[in-house]
Amino acid sequence: MQQTIVWQGLHYDTEEHCSINYLEDAIVVRSEIEGWAEHKAVYVDYVLTLNKDWTMREVEISFTVGTEQHSYHYIRHETGQWTDAEGTWLRRFDQCHFVDISLTPFTNTLALKVIDFKGSTEQTDVLYFDILHNDVRNDVQRYTKLNETTYLFENNGGNFSAEITIDTNGFVTHYPKLFEMLKPH
């Protein structure tokens, strides 16, 4: 089964075409983002390989901002350790359960599908890809469940927050001032 979602960037002039493929032993997400950000042309192509329970297995990402091109390929092992494609252990990311990629609301879905909100607020470490600045780092994020379709998202000690709205499948439909789902509406 395949599901397709299109998001429009509201802060930056971008559009994302995302395909979620439900396979027998994995979920494979392939997405392309094109547009303009900070007066530069932007193109992002990412593939996420997930376990059937939406936990991370692998991220492959290539992007161009202006004339600068970058790519990363990281694998998360069952032990929770991250390595690059050559097998080099990336210790600084060992606590990261999810990935978060700037310029897309899709990666918020990962935490929302996996975290069991026993209380109203849960915190998690993510492997964060800042596309515009070519920065890959560990980031701390917090989600507070406000109701069945709305979550307060905060990152890095609360220096950024937004109330994001999701559909019944857990995909972001509205991310104030940043993203709006165009399809499957």
N, CA, C and O of each residue as an XYZ file, in Angstrom:
740
protein
N       0.843     -1.179      0.000
C       0.000      0.000      0.000
C       0.886      1.239      0.000
O       1.951      1.256      0.617
N       0.436      2.267     -0.694
C       1.175      3.525     -0.733
C       0.233      4.681     -0.424
O      -0.932      4.687     -0.823
N       0.770      5.654      0.295
C       0.027      6.864      0.609
C       0.867      8.045      0.151
O       2.083      8.055      0.342
N       0.226      9.041     -0.453
C       0.937     10.222     -0.932
C       0.398     11.454     -0.226
O      -0.811     11.628     -0.076
N       1.325     12.309      0.205
C       0.957     13.555      0.877
C       1.740     14.688      0.231
O       2.906     14.524     -0.128
N       1.089     15.837      0.085
C       1.750     17.041     -0.412
C       1.576     18.131      0.636
O       0.469     18.381      1.112
N       2.695     18.781      0.992
C       2.659     19.913      1.910
C       3.190     21.158      1.215
O       4.106     21.094      0.395
N       2.599     22.278      1.560
C       3.078     23.574      1.092
C       3.797     24.261      2.242
O       3.286     24.317      3.360
N       4.990     24.784      1.960
C       5.696     25.581      2.950
C       5.064     26.959      3.031
O       4.780     27.565      1.998
N       4.840     27.461      4.217
C       4.231     28.776      4.402
C       5.266     29.851      4.706
O       5.138     30.981      4.235
N       6.276     29.521      5.476
C       7.333     30.485      5.806
C       8.311     30.611      4.641
O       8.689     31.716      4.251
N       8.714     29.472      4.095
C       9.543     29.436      2.893
C       8.668     28.956      1.743
O       7.706     28.218      1.954
N       8.997     29.370      0.542
C       8.233     29.004     -0.648
C       8.670     27.622     -1.119
O       9.455     27.498     -2.059
N       8.157     26.583     -0.460
C       8.531     25.208     -0.779
C       7.286     24.350     -0.958
O       6.193     24.703     -0.516
N       7.482     23.223     -1.612
C       6.431     22.223     -1.727
C       7.082     20.859     -1.570
O       8.145     20.595     -2.132
N       6.434     19.999     -0.801
C       6.955     18.657     -0.549
C       5.992     17.612     -1.084
O       4.784     17.690     -0.861
N       6.545     16.625     -1.798
C       5.789     15.475     -2.283
C       6.342     14.249     -1.572
O       7.496     13.869     -1.775
N       5.518     13.640     -0.747
C       5.952     12.559      0.140
C       5.155     11.288     -0.158
O       3.925     11.310     -0.206
N       5.872     10.181     -0.357
C       5.239      8.876     -0.567
C       5.600      7.962      0.592
O       6.774      7.791      0.919
N       4.586      7.379      1.207
C       4.785      6.446      2.311
C       4.400      5.068      1.791
O       3.249      4.829      1.424
N       5.369      4.172      1.764
C       5.162      2.828      1.226
C       5.157      1.821      2.372
O       6.144      1.683      3.095
N       4.041      1.125      2.528
C       3.888      0.129      3.577
C       4.242     -1.234      2.987
O       3.460     -1.816      2.235
N       5.416     -1.734      3.332
C       5.894     -3.012      2.813
C       5.664     -4.115      3.843
O       5.196     -3.851      4.951
N       5.990     -5.332      3.479
C       5.777     -6.470      4.374
C       6.592     -6.361      5.658
O       6.104     -6.703      6.735
N       7.838     -5.884      5.549
C       8.714     -5.849      6.726
C       9.220     -4.457      7.087
O      10.090     -4.323      7.947
N       8.687     -3.420      6.443
C       9.178     -2.063      6.709
C       8.198     -1.032      6.168
O       7.273     -1.347      5.419
N       8.433      0.201      6.572
C       7.760      1.358      5.990
C       8.872      2.194      5.372
O       9.842      2.543      6.046
N       8.730      2.512      4.098
C       9.745      3.314      3.414
C       9.098      4.620      2.970
O       8.102      4.631      2.247
N       9.689      5.710      3.420
C       9.192      7.042      3.103
C      10.182      7.689      2.146
O      11.378      7.758      2.431
N       9.683      8.160      1.014
C      10.534      8.877      0.066
C       9.874     10.210     -0.213
O       8.684     10.284     -0.520
N      10.674     11.270     -0.098
C      10.101     12.589     -0.237
C      11.055     13.533     -0.951
O      12.276     13.412     -0.847
N      10.464     14.481     -1.681
C      11.223     15.534     -2.343
C      10.626     16.875     -1.960
O       9.409     17.055     -1.945
N      11.509     17.809     -1.652
C      11.113     19.174     -1.314
C      11.815     20.094     -2.305
O      13.024     19.984     -2.511
N      11.056     21.002     -2.918
C      11.630     21.969     -3.845
C      11.105     23.349     -3.511
O       9.989     23.498     -3.012
N      11.920     24.364     -3.791
C      11.448     25.721     -3.612
C      12.560     26.700     -3.327
O      13.699     26.537     -3.764
N      12.190     27.733     -2.572
C      13.105     28.825     -2.243
C      13.071     29.084     -0.743
O      12.013     29.070     -0.115
N      14.254     29.321     -0.186
C      14.369     29.653      1.238
C      15.561     30.586      1.406
O      16.648     30.318      0.895
N      15.351     31.664      2.113
C      16.406     32.656      2.348
C      17.073     33.074      1.037
O      18.298     33.172      0.958
N      16.257     33.318      0.013
C      16.694     33.800     -1.307
C      17.582     32.811     -2.045
O      18.362     33.210     -2.910
N      17.476     31.535     -1.722
C      18.263     30.495     -2.388
C      17.339     29.368     -2.838
O      16.363     29.031     -2.168
N      17.676     28.799     -3.989
C      16.947     27.613     -4.439
C      17.276     26.455     -3.503
O      18.420     26.285     -3.082
N      16.254     25.659     -3.185
C      16.420     24.536     -2.259
C      15.825     23.281     -2.894
O      14.725     23.303     -3.446
N      16.577     22.191     -2.801
C      16.074     20.884     -3.221
C      16.520     19.865     -2.178
O      17.700     19.797     -1.835
N      15.577     19.078     -1.678
C      15.865     18.048     -0.674
C      15.239     16.740     -1.148
O      14.091     16.715     -1.593
N      15.997     15.668     -1.049
C      15.508     14.328     -1.360
C      15.871     13.450     -0.168
O      17.049     13.289      0.151
N      14.857     12.878      0.496
C      15.180     12.002      1.626
C      14.403     10.702      1.557
O      13.284     10.637      1.048
N      15.044      9.662      2.091
C      14.421      8.346      2.215
C      14.602      7.902      3.660
O      15.721      7.862      4.173
N      13.499      7.571      4.306
C      13.531      7.027      5.661
C      13.061      5.580      5.594
O      12.019      5.283      5.011
N      13.826      4.697      6.185
C      13.392      3.310      6.317
C      13.039      3.101      7.782
O      13.857      3.323      8.675
N      11.810      2.671      8.006
C      11.273      2.521      9.359
C      10.868      1.076      9.592
O      10.558      0.345      8.652
N      10.876      0.677     10.843
C      10.290     -0.605     11.214
C       8.775     -0.475     11.115
O       8.254      0.633     10.989
N       8.074     -1.587     11.170
C       6.610     -1.565     11.066
C       5.948     -0.766     12.187
O       4.814     -0.312     12.039
N       6.664     -0.592     13.323
C       6.119      0.185     14.443
C       6.540      1.659     14.367
O       6.413      2.384     15.354
N       7.035      2.106     13.217
C       7.428      3.487     12.933
C       8.730      3.905     13.613
O       9.052      5.093     13.614
N       9.482      2.984     14.184
C      10.785      3.335     14.753
C      11.822      3.390     13.630
O      11.680      2.731     12.600
N      12.860      4.183     13.851
C      13.871      4.454     12.823
C      14.769      3.259     12.548
O      15.151      2.523     13.458
N      15.095      3.084     11.279
C      16.122      2.139     10.845
C      17.244      2.869     10.120
O      18.426      2.624     10.360
N      16.841      3.786      9.215
C      17.842      4.372      8.334
C      17.336      5.694      7.766
O      16.143      5.859      7.511
N      18.257      6.629      7.572
C      17.940      7.890      6.903
C      18.999      8.149      5.836
O      20.200      8.085      6.097
N      18.528      8.441      4.640
C      19.394      8.874      3.540
C      18.852     10.213      3.083
O      17.675     10.326      2.740
N      19.705     11.231      3.076
C      19.245     12.560      2.709
C      20.304     13.259      1.864
O      21.492     13.249      2.185
N      19.839     13.860      0.782
C      20.692     14.672     -0.083
C      19.980     15.997     -0.273
O      18.760     16.036     -0.438
N      20.737     17.079     -0.251
C      20.097     18.375     -0.438
C      21.052     19.378     -1.070
O      22.273     19.286     -0.944
N      20.438     20.343     -1.757
C      21.162     21.442     -2.378
C      20.516     22.731     -1.902
O      19.300     22.900     -1.997
N      21.330     23.632     -1.393
C      20.881     24.965     -0.993
C      21.755     25.940     -1.769
O      22.960     26.027     -1.531
N      21.142     26.681     -2.707
C      21.943     27.512     -3.605
C      22.779     26.596     -4.477
O      22.239     25.800     -5.246
N      24.091     26.705     -4.361
C      24.992     25.832     -5.133
C      25.676     24.789     -4.257
O      26.463     23.985     -4.756
N      25.385     24.791     -2.959
C      26.014     23.856     -2.015
C      25.230     22.551     -1.944
O      24.026     22.556     -1.687
N      25.917     21.435     -2.173
C      25.286     20.120     -2.111
C      25.849     19.323     -0.937
O      27.046     19.366     -0.652
N      24.959     18.594     -0.264
C      25.368     17.774      0.879
C      24.544     16.494      0.885
O      23.429     16.457      0.363
N      25.104     15.445      1.481
C      24.335     14.209      1.649
C      24.826     13.466      2.885
O      25.993     13.549      3.266
N      23.898     12.741      3.497
C      24.174     11.954      4.696
C      23.438     10.630      4.578
O      22.361     10.553      3.986
N      24.031      9.590      5.150
C      23.402      8.272      5.183
C      23.729      7.668      6.549
O      24.864      7.263      6.800
N      22.725      7.611      7.428
C      22.909      7.107      8.780
C      21.986      5.919      9.023
O      20.866      5.866      8.516
N      22.484      4.971      9.809
C      21.743      3.752     10.128
C      21.596      3.651     11.645
O      22.565      3.824     12.385
N      20.379      3.371     12.097
C      20.139      3.159     13.526
C      19.990      1.658     13.751
O      19.111      1.015     13.177
N      20.846      1.121     14.582
C      20.858     -0.317     14.845
C      19.891     -0.659     15.981
O      19.467      0.224     16.727
N      19.551     -1.922     16.107
C      18.623     -2.369     17.151
C      19.115     -2.014     18.542
O      18.310     -1.888     19.465
N      20.424     -1.849     18.714
C      21.006     -1.472     20.006
C      20.776      0.003     20.322
O      21.034      0.445     21.441
N      20.286      0.772     19.331
C      20.101      2.203     19.514
C      21.284      3.019     19.023
O      21.236      4.249     19.023
N      22.342      2.343     18.606
C      23.520      3.051     18.101
C      23.297      3.479     16.653
O      22.662      2.780     15.863
N      23.843      4.655     16.335
C      23.819      5.177     14.978
C      25.205      5.019     14.367
O      26.218      5.239     15.031
N      25.238      4.635     13.086
C      26.489      4.606     12.333
C      26.263      5.307     11.004
O      25.129      5.467     10.553
N      27.372      5.727     10.379
C      27.243      6.226      9.018
C      27.270      5.032      8.065
O      27.365      3.888      8.510
N      27.189      5.286      6.777
C      27.110      4.201      5.793
C      28.362      3.331      5.782
O      28.307      2.176      5.361
N      29.496      3.877      6.242
C      30.746      3.112      6.294
C      30.889      2.321      7.589
O      31.858      1.580      7.755
N      29.941      2.470      8.504
C      29.979      1.725      9.754
C      30.617      2.455     10.916
O      30.780      1.875     11.990
N      30.986      3.723     10.729
C      31.577      4.512     11.813
C      30.504      4.845     12.843
O      29.456      5.394     12.504
N      30.773      4.510     14.095
C      29.825      4.739     15.189
C      29.732      6.233     15.474
O      30.752      6.896     15.658
N      28.521      6.762     15.511
C      28.257      8.175     15.781
C      27.715      8.293     17.203
O      26.514      8.475     17.405
N      28.599      8.188     18.174
C      28.212      8.126     19.594
C      27.304      9.275     20.029
O      26.389      9.083     20.830
N      27.560     10.451     19.504
C      26.799     11.630     19.947
C      25.301     11.514     19.647
O      24.503     12.280     20.187
N      24.913     10.559     18.789
C      23.508     10.400     18.435
C      22.850      9.179     19.080
O      21.697      8.873     18.774
N      23.554      8.486     19.957
C      23.029      7.241     20.527
C      21.699      7.410     21.266
O      20.908      6.468     21.312
N      21.439      8.561     21.831
C      20.188      8.771     22.558
C      19.036      9.182     21.640
O      17.899      9.313     22.095
N      19.322      9.385     20.353
C      18.308      9.869     19.413
C      17.418      8.728     18.923
O      17.886      7.785     18.285
N      16.154      8.832     19.227
C      15.193      7.810     18.819
C      14.593      8.091     17.446
O      14.160      7.172     16.751
N      14.571      9.358     17.062
C      13.916      9.782     15.832
C      14.833     10.714     15.058
O      15.874     11.137     15.561
N      14.434     11.034     13.819
C      15.092     12.097     13.072
C      14.087     13.229     12.904
O      12.876     13.011     12.894
N      14.610     14.426     12.775
C      13.792     15.588     12.449
C      14.530     16.339     11.356
O      15.715     16.644     11.495
N      13.841     16.634     10.283
C      14.432     17.320      9.141
C      13.731     18.659      8.991
O      12.509     18.722      8.858
N      14.527     19.742      9.014
C      13.919     21.048      8.782
C      13.330     21.065      7.370
O      13.743     20.279      6.518
N      12.407     21.919      7.130
C      11.705     22.086      5.852
C      10.655     21.017      5.583
O      10.073     20.995      4.499
N      10.395     20.116      6.556
C       9.305     19.150      6.394
C       8.565     18.944      7.713
O       9.187     18.882      8.773
N       7.230     18.837      7.647
C       6.475     18.472      8.846
C       6.374     16.959      9.032
O       5.931     16.493     10.081
N       6.786     16.183      8.011
C       6.606     14.732      8.108
C       7.294     14.144      9.325
O       6.726     13.282      9.995
N       8.503     14.591      9.627
C       9.265     13.932     10.688
C       8.648     14.120     12.072
O       8.996     13.385     12.996
N       7.741     15.082     12.240
C       7.004     15.172     13.503
C       6.119     13.943     13.701
O       5.852     13.535     14.831
N       5.674     13.365     12.602
C       4.825     12.177     12.656
C       5.505     11.020     13.374
O       4.847     10.252     14.077
N       6.821     10.890     13.202
C       7.539      9.749     13.780
C       7.355      9.681     15.287
O       6.985      8.639     15.827
N       7.615     10.790     15.965
C       7.462     10.811     17.426
C       6.005     10.597     17.829
O       5.723      9.866     18.778
N       5.085     11.230     17.112
C       3.674     11.132     17.482
C       3.128      9.715     17.308
O       2.231      9.310     18.048
N       3.646      8.966     16.356
C       3.177      7.592     16.143
C       3.790      6.601     17.127
O       3.199      5.558     17.405
N       4.978      6.922     17.660
C       5.688      5.964     18.512
C       5.483      6.228     20.001
O       5.320      5.288     20.779
N       5.491      7.491     20.403
C       5.411      7.831     21.830
C       4.041      7.455     22.389
O       3.007      7.768     21.799
N       4.054      6.785     23.525
C       2.831      6.455     24.244
C       2.582      7.580     25.242
O       3.241      7.657     26.279
N       1.638      8.442     24.925
C       1.375      9.605     25.767
C       0.588      9.200     27.005
O      -0.627      9.386     27.071
N       1.298      8.641     27.988
C       0.669      8.259     29.254
C       0.308      9.507     30.044
O      -0.762      9.591     30.648
N       1.209     10.467     30.030
C       0.927     11.781     30.595
C       0.634     12.695     29.429
O       0.517     12.233     28.295
N       0.517     13.960     29.683
C       0.208     14.860     28.578
C       1.461     15.323     27.840
O       1.367     15.753     26.691
N       2.653     15.244     28.484
C       3.887     15.739     27.875
C       4.955     14.653     27.852
O       5.171     13.956     28.844
N       5.618     14.520     26.709
C       6.719     13.575     26.553
C       7.883     14.285     25.873
O       7.687     15.145     25.014
N       9.089     13.914     26.267
C      10.301     14.524     25.727
C      11.140     13.451     25.043
O      11.181     12.308     25.499
N      11.811     13.817     23.947
C      12.634     12.856     23.217
C      13.835     13.539     22.573
O      13.793     14.726     22.250
N      14.896     12.776     22.394
C      16.063     13.252     21.655
C      15.897     12.865     20.192
O      15.450     11.762     19.877
N      16.264     13.787     19.298
C      16.179     13.522     17.866
C      17.497     13.863     17.191
O      18.260     14.703     17.668
N      17.745     13.206     16.089
C      18.851     13.516     15.202
C      18.306     14.558     14.236
O      17.503     14.240     13.359
N      18.749     15.817     14.400
C      18.161     16.947     13.681
C      19.027     17.371     12.503
O      20.226     17.604     12.651
N      18.404     17.468     11.333
C      19.065     17.937     10.121
C      18.570     19.346      9.814
O      17.428     19.526      9.390
N      19.427     20.344     10.029
C      19.116     21.726      9.675
C      19.602     21.928      8.243
O      20.790     22.146      8.007
N      18.691     21.854      7.308
C      19.031     21.878      5.885
C      19.695     23.189      5.483
O      20.724     23.171      4.807
N      19.141     24.307      5.878
C      19.644     25.600      5.407
C      21.044     25.915      5.905
O      21.762     26.692      5.274
N      21.446     25.325      7.029
C      22.769     25.599      7.600
C      23.694     24.380      7.566
O      24.781     24.417      8.142
N      23.278     23.310      6.903
C      24.037     22.059      6.841
C      24.575     21.680      8.220
O      25.774     21.467      8.401
N      23.673     21.603      9.172
C      24.035     21.271     10.549
C      23.272     20.016     10.962
O      22.045     19.970     10.864
N      23.991     19.011     11.418
C      23.378     17.777     11.911
C      23.739     17.672     13.382
O      24.917     17.653     13.739
N      22.713     17.602     14.246
C      22.982     17.625     15.683
C      21.891     16.886     16.456
O      20.825     16.574     15.925
N      22.191     16.622     17.714
C      21.221     16.079     18.652
C      20.362     17.248     19.134
O      20.891     18.302     19.487
N      19.062     17.069     19.149
C      18.162     18.110     19.633
C      17.147     17.462     20.571
O      16.763     16.308     20.380
N      16.726     18.195     21.563
C      15.712     17.718     22.501
C      14.382     18.351     22.110
O      14.294     19.564     21.919
N      13.352     17.520     21.993
C      12.028     18.006     21.625
C      10.998     17.514     22.625
O      11.137     16.449     23.227
N       9.964     18.320     22.781
C       8.899     17.994     23.725
C       7.556     18.122     23.011
O       7.307     19.085     22.286
N       6.701     17.132     23.234
C       5.347     17.149     22.693
C       4.367     17.083     23.851
O       4.502     16.249     24.747
N       3.385     17.965     23.827
C       2.311     17.951     24.814
C       1.006     17.697     24.077
O       0.634     18.443     23.172
N       0.320     16.642     24.472
C      -0.952     16.306     23.833
C      -2.034     17.216     24.394
O      -2.348     17.153     25.583
N      -2.607     18.066     23.538
C      -3.660     18.985     23.958
C      -5.036     18.360     23.769
O      -5.933     18.559     24.588
N      -5.199     17.605     22.687
C      -6.399     16.807     22.441
C      -6.034     15.756     21.392
O      -4.855     15.599     21.073
N      -6.998     15.048     20.858
C      -6.706     13.932     19.941
C      -6.021     14.362     18.651
O      -5.341     13.551     18.022
N      -6.182     15.614     18.243
C      -5.603     16.054     16.970
C      -4.648     17.235     17.094
O      -4.156     17.731     16.080
N      -4.376     17.694     18.303
C      -3.517     18.869     18.476
C      -2.443     18.607     19.523
O      -2.717     18.112     20.617
N      -1.212     18.953     19.154
C      -0.055     18.793     20.037
C       0.725     20.094     20.082
O       0.875     20.781     19.072
N       1.221     20.422     21.269
C       2.154     21.534     21.405
C       3.545     20.959     21.209
O       3.961     20.058     21.937
N       4.260     21.481     20.226
C       5.625     21.051     19.936
C       6.586     22.118     20.437
O       6.417     23.302     20.145
N       7.608     21.691     21.199
C       8.648     22.612     21.677
C       9.998     21.959     21.441
O      10.149     20.746     21.590
N      10.978     22.772     21.071
C      12.315     22.202     20.920
C      13.324     22.986     21.730
O      13.116     24.151     22.068
N      14.425     22.313     22.032
C      15.603     22.913     22.650
C      15.271     23.876     23.781
O      15.620     25.056     23.731
N      14.603     23.369     24.786
C      14.311     24.188     25.950
C      13.187     25.179     25.747
O      13.012     26.085     26.562
N      12.423     25.030     24.683
C      11.271     25.894     24.481
C      11.551     27.173     23.725
O      10.724     28.083     23.755
N      12.716     27.286     23.026
C      12.967     28.510     22.264
C      12.119     28.568     20.999
O      12.068     29.604     20.336
N      11.454     27.466     20.659
C      10.500     27.431     19.555
C       9.338     26.558     19.984
O       9.533     25.485     20.555
N       8.135     27.018     19.708
C       6.960     26.197     19.997
C       5.874     26.479     18.966
O       5.803     27.567     18.395
N       5.036     25.480     18.742
C       3.910     25.620     17.820
C       2.882     24.557     18.154
O       3.231     23.447     18.557
N       1.622     24.895     17.986
C       0.544     23.923     18.131
C       0.301     23.308     16.760
O      -0.187     23.979     15.850
N       0.644     22.029     16.614
C       0.475     21.365     15.330
C      -0.777     20.500     15.352
O      -1.122     19.897     16.368
N      -1.448     20.456     14.207
C      -2.671     19.679     14.058
C      -2.379     18.477     13.172
O      -1.695     18.593     12.154
N      -2.906     17.315     13.570
C      -2.690     16.091     12.795
C      -4.026     15.510     12.349
O      -5.078     15.838     12.899
N      -3.964     14.637     11.341
C      -5.165     13.924     10.913
C      -5.280     12.611     11.690
O      -4.489     12.354     12.598
N      -6.247     11.796     11.341
C      -6.471     10.551     12.079
C      -5.346      9.536     11.886
O      -5.242      8.578     12.652
N      -4.504      9.734     10.872
C      -3.355      8.855     10.641
C      -2.082      9.363     11.303
O      -1.037      8.720     11.204
N      -2.155     10.505     11.975
C      -0.990     11.053     12.661
C      -0.111     11.948     11.808
O       0.987     12.307     12.233
N      -0.565     12.323     10.607
C       0.216     13.193      9.734
C      -0.173     14.649      9.957
O      -1.349     14.967     10.138
N       0.814     15.519      9.943
C       0.580     16.940     10.195
C      -0.262     17.535      9.069
O       0.082     17.422      7.893
N      -1.366     18.168      9.449
C      -2.205     18.866      8.474
C      -1.973     20.367      8.535
O      -2.086     21.057      7.522
N      -1.650     20.874      9.719
C      -1.424     22.316      9.873
C      -0.331     22.550     10.907
O      -0.387     22.048     12.030
N       0.657     23.320     10.496
C       1.789     23.689     11.354
C       1.875     25.200     11.219
O       2.453     25.691     10.250
N       1.310     25.959     12.173
C       1.134     27.399     12.010
C       2.373     28.119     11.478
O       3.478     27.977     12.002
N       2.150     28.889     10.430
C       3.157     29.736      9.780
C       4.273     28.955      9.091
O       5.181     29.561      8.522
N       4.223     27.610      9.130
C       5.297     26.829      8.512
C       4.810     25.899      7.402
O       5.378     25.901      6.310
N       3.757     25.095      7.665
C       3.333     24.092      6.683
C       1.821     23.911      6.689
O       1.154     24.076      7.711
N       1.306     23.567      5.519
C      -0.104     23.235      5.363
C      -0.200     22.026      4.432
O       0.407     22.011      3.361
N      -0.970     21.010      4.849
C      -1.170     19.842      3.988
C      -2.112     20.218      2.849
O      -3.189     20.765      3.085
N      -1.707     19.924      1.613
C      -2.550     20.167      0.446
C      -3.264     18.900      0.001
O      -4.403     18.948     -0.465
N      -2.589     17.769      0.147
C      -3.142     16.485     -0.249
C      -2.779     15.494      0.839
O      -1.619     15.496      1.251
N      -3.642     14.673      1.325
C      -4.808     14.120      0.672
C      -6.113     14.877      0.851
O      -7.166     14.285      0.612
N      -6.122     16.124      1.250
C      -7.393     16.864      1.393
C      -8.193     16.861      0.127
O      -9.280     17.437      0.083
